[in-house]
Amino acid sequence: MTTQPTDPSSTPGLEATPGPAHLVLTLSCPDRPGIVRAVAGLLADHGGNITESQQFGDPLSGLFFMRVQVETPVGRAALVPAIETLAAEFGMTWDLDVVGRRMRTLVMVSTAAHCLHDLLFRRESEGLPIDIVGVVSNHTDLEGLADFYGIGFHHVPVTKATKEQAEAELLRLVAELDVELVVLARYMQILSDDLCSQLAGRAINIHHSFLPSFKGARPYAQAHERGVKIIGATAHYVTADLDEGPIIEQDVERVDHTRTVNDLVALGQDVERRALARAVRWHAEHRVLLDGHRTIVFR
């Protein structure tokens, strides 16, 4: 979570209108007495009615985290200067957005369709609050799926020799499309440390997770050979440490000796869909706050 820019209209899709609004404020700062009172008082002073409030003080990091939804008659623009003043007093990082605003999202895929299809379907059927503004792939297999949903498809092939140029093209698309969130929906390429740094806190990945862990080719076949009893998936923020970023959501499915490799693949894909969809929703609803290598998730 980053400090809110002083220009309240600088975030894509946000307008500096003076009328009533339903807003979501998220913040973190060093824990100390009086934070909740100060935030509630500020909102009350502006005629705000709090509709949802969650907070957590982490004794390990010494940080305080808060998420508040508020209906206010004065609108977002009027609150920004007041929050800036409060943030300076408490050393806060914060964000203020409109409840339900669709976050501009770029989805990256390779050849597996299940996660992309699920996100596109949930966007329409369940009100997943994202606006998928483009699909990027190092293959062309899923171009037809993107076309079906009317989403722009960008083929960006990646080889060892062209990796730097491919990542530069990705960043160009992120800037050109005003992308706020990048989702790696089974994108089978490792991002460079520099790209991970530039997308820090706004890129989510999904990967299978087993006990024990199986890496490399055909992980479900490896799991079947070892007779695993639980398969699962982990959705996490992307960092330079491969598949070790702050975890947002995990899900599992119990299996037994009667399951075939194909059964494990099908069950695994379903688990991946569920975990990724929840992680994307919570991020887009501003329910996930970073706490070092951990996350605070206000469900």
C-alpha positions in Angstrom: 0.0 0.0 0.0 1.4 3.4 -1.0 0.9 6.9 0.2 -2.1 8.4 -1.5 -1.2 11.1 -4.1 -2.3 14.6 -3.4 -4.2 14.8 -6.6 -7.5 12.9 -5.8 -8.2 12.4 -9.5 -4.8 10.8 -10.4 -6.0 7.2 -9.9 -7.6 5.8 -13.1 -11.4 5.8 -12.7 -11.5 8.2 -9.8 -13.2 11.6 -10.3 -12.8 14.6 -8.0 -16.6 15.1 -7.7 -18.0 17.0 -4.7 -21.2 14.9 -4.2 -22.0 12.0 -1.9 -19.8 9.0 -2.1 -19.3 5.5 -0.6 -15.6 5.3 0.0 -13.1 2.8 1.4 -10.1 4.0 3.4 -7.2 1.7 4.2 -4.2 2.7 6.3 -1.2 1.5 8.3 1.1 3.2 10.7 3.1 2.6 13.9 0.7 1.5 16.6 -0.2 4.0 19.3 -3.3 5.0 21.3 -5.8 7.3 19.6 -5.7 6.1 16.0 -9.2 4.8 15.7 -10.6 7.8 17.5 -8.7 10.2 15.2 -9.9 8.4 12.0 -13.5 8.1 13.2 -13.5 11.7 14.3 -12.2 12.9 11.0 -14.9 11.1 9.1 -17.6 12.3 11.5 -16.4 15.9 11.1 -17.1 15.5 7.4 -20.6 14.1 7.9 -19.4 10.5 7.3 -21.4 7.4 8.3 -19.1 4.4 8.8 -20.7 1.3 7.3 -17.8 -1.2 7.9 -14.7 -1.0 10.0 -11.9 -3.5 10.8 -8.6 -3.0 12.5 -5.6 -5.0 13.7 -2.5 -4.2 15.7 0.4 -6.5 14.9 2.5 -7.1 18.0 5.4 -8.5 15.9 5.8 -5.5 13.6 4.4 -2.9 15.9 2.2 -1.7 13.1 -1.5 -0.8 13.1 -3.8 -1.6 10.2 -7.3 -0.3 9.5 -10.0 -0.6 6.8 -13.0 1.6 6.9 -16.0 2.0 4.5 -17.8 5.3 4.9 -20.7 7.0 3.3 -20.0 10.7 3.1 -22.0 13.7 1.7 -18.9 15.7 0.9 -17.3 13.3 -1.6 -13.7 12.0 -1.9 -12.0 15.2 -2.9 -12.9 17.0 0.3 -11.5 14.2 2.5 -8.1 14.0 0.8 -6.5 17.1 2.5 -7.8 16.2 5.9 -6.5 12.6 5.6 -3.1 14.0 4.4 -2.9 16.1 7.6 -3.8 13.1 9.8 -1.3 10.9 7.9 1.5 13.3 8.6 0.7 13.3 12.3 0.6 9.5 12.7 3.1 8.5 10.0 0.5 6.7 7.9 0.5 5.2 4.5 -3.0 5.1 3.1 -5.3 4.8 0.2 -8.8 6.2 -0.4 -11.0 4.7 -3.2 -14.6 4.4 -4.2 -16.3 1.2 -3.0 -17.0 -1.2 -5.8 -14.9 0.7 -8.4 -13.5 -1.8 -10.9 -9.7 -2.0 -10.7 -8.0 -1.9 -14.1 -6.4 -5.3 -14.5 -4.0 -7.0 -16.9 -4.1 -10.8 -17.0 -1.0 -12.7 -18.0 -1.4 -16.3 -19.3 0.5 -19.0 -21.2 -1.6 -22.0 -22.4 -3.8 -23.0 -19.5 -7.2 -21.4 -19.8 -8.9 -22.3 -16.5 -7.9 -19.2 -14.4 -8.4 -16.7 -17.1 -11.8 -18.1 -18.0 -12.8 -18.1 -14.3 -11.8 -14.5 -13.8 -13.7 -13.4 -17.0 -16.8 -15.3 -15.9 -16.7 -14.1 -12.3 -16.3 -10.5 -13.6 -19.7 -10.8 -15.3 -21.6 -13.3 -13.1 -20.4 -12.4 -9.6 -19.5 -8.7 -9.9 -15.8 -9.3 -9.4 -14.7 -5.7 -9.1 -12.0 -5.7 -11.9 -12.0 -4.3 -15.4 -9.8 -6.6 -17.5 -8.2 -4.2 -19.9 -6.0 -6.7 -21.7 -4.6 -10.2 -21.8 -0.9 -10.8 -22.3 0.5 -14.2 -23.3 3.7 -15.7 -24.5 1.6 -18.0 -26.7 -1.4 -17.6 -28.9 -3.5 -20.5 -27.6 -5.9 -18.3 -25.6 -6.4 -15.5 -28.1 -9.8 -16.9 -29.0 -11.0 -16.8 -25.4 -10.0 -13.2 -25.1 -11.7 -12.3 -28.3 -14.9 -14.1 -27.1 -15.0 -11.7 -24.1 -14.0 -8.7 -26.2 -10.7 -8.3 -24.4 -7.6 -7.0 -26.2 -5.0 -9.8 -26.7 -1.3 -9.1 -26.7 1.1 -11.8 -27.9 4.5 -11.1 -26.3 6.7 -14.1 -27.0 9.6 -14.7 -24.6 12.9 -16.4 -25.2 16.1 -16.2 -23.2 17.4 -13.7 -25.8 14.2 -11.6 -25.9 13.2 -11.6 -22.2 14.4 -8.0 -21.6 12.5 -6.7 -24.6 9.4 -8.7 -23.6 9.3 -7.2 -20.1 9.8 -3.7 -21.5 6.7 -4.3 -23.7 4.8 -5.5 -20.7 5.7 -2.3 -18.8 4.7 -0.3 -21.8 1.3 -1.9 -21.8 0.9 -1.4 -18.1 1.5 2.3 -18.6 -0.5 2.7 -21.7 -3.6 0.9 -20.3 -3.4 2.5 -16.9 -3.1 -0.9 -15.3 -3.5 -1.0 -11.5 -3.2 -4.8 -11.0 -1.4 -7.5 -12.9 -2.6 -11.1 -12.5 -0.4 -14.0 -13.4 -3.1 -16.6 -14.2 -0.8 -19.6 -14.8 1.8 -17.5 -16.7 4.7 -19.9 -17.0 7.6 -17.5 -17.1 9.8 -16.2 -14.3 9.8 -12.5 -14.0 13.1 -10.6 -13.6 14.0 -9.1 -10.2 13.7 -5.6 -11.8 10.2 -6.3 -13.1 9.1 -7.8 -9.8 10.3 -4.6 -8.1 8.4 -2.3 -10.5 5.2 -4.3 -9.9 5.6 -4.7 -6.2 2.3 -4.9 -4.3 0.2 -4.9 -7.5 1.0 -8.3 -9.1 -0.7 -11.5 -8.0 0.4 -15.0 -8.9 -1.2 -18.4 -8.4 0.7 -21.7 -8.2 0.0 -25.2 -7.0 1.2 -26.1 -3.5 1.6 -29.6 -2.2 2.7 -31.2 1.0 5.4 -32.1 0.1 6.2 -29.6 -2.7 6.7 -30.8 -6.2 8.6 -28.6 -8.7 9.4 -28.9 -12.4 7.4 -30.7 -15.0 4.1 -32.6 -14.4 3.7 -31.7 -10.7 0.4 -33.5 -10.4 1.9 -36.7 -11.8 4.7 -36.4 -9.2 2.1 -35.9 -6.5 0.2 -39.0 -7.6 3.3 -41.1 -7.6 4.0 -40.0 -4.0 0.4 -40.8 -2.9 -0.4 -37.3 -1.6 -3.5 -36.9 0.5 -3.9 -33.1 0.0 -3.5 -30.9 -3.0 -3.7 -27.2 -3.0 -3.0 -23.8 -4.4 -1.5 -20.5 -3.1 -2.2 -17.0 -4.3 0.5 -14.5 -3.4 2.1 -11.2 -4.3 4.9 -11.5 -6.8 8.4 -10.8 -5.5 11.9 -11.6 -6.7 11.8 -14.7 -4.4 10.1 -17.2 -6.7 6.7 -18.3 -5.4 7.6 -17.0 -1.9 5.8 -13.6 -2.0 3.4 -12.5 0.8 0.5 -15.0 0.8 -3.0 -13.7 0.2 -5.0 -16.9 0.1 -4.6 -20.7 0.1 -7.0 -23.5 -0.6 -6.8 -27.3 -0.4 -8.7 -30.4 -1.5 -8.4 -33.8 0.1 -7.7 -36.8 -2.2 -7.1 -40.5 -1.8 -5.6 -43.5 -3.6 -8.6 -43.8 -6.0 -7.8 -40.6 -7.7 -6.0 -40.7 -11.1 -3.5 -38.1 -12.4 -6.3 -36.6 -14.5 -8.5 -36.4 -11.4 -5.7 -34.5 -9.5 -5.2 -32.1 -12.5 -9.0 -31.3 -12.6 -9.2 -30.9 -8.8 -6.0 -28.8 -8.8 -7.3 -26.5 -11.4 -10.5 -25.9 -9.4 -8.5 -25.1 -6.3 -6.3 -22.7 -8.3 -9.4 -20.9 -9.6 -11.0 -20.5 -6.2 -7.8 -19.3 -4.5 -7.0 -16.8 -7.2 -10.5 -15.4 -7.5 -10.6 -14.7 -3.8 -7.2 -13.1 -3.8 -8.1 -10.9 -6.7 -11.4 -9.9 -5.1 -9.9 -9.0 -1.8 -7.1 -7.0 -3.4 -9.6 -5.1 -5.6 -11.8 -4.4 -2.6 -8.8 -3.1 -0.7 -9.0 -5.8 1.9 -5.3 -6.8 1.7 -2.6 -4.8 3.4 1.1 -5.6 3.4 2.8 -6.3 6.7 6.4 -7.0 5.7 6.5 -10.5 4.3 3.0 -11.2 5.5 -0.5 -9.8 4.6 -3.3 -8.6 6.7 -6.6 -9.6 5.1 -9.8 -8.0 6.2 -12.4 -10.3 4.8 
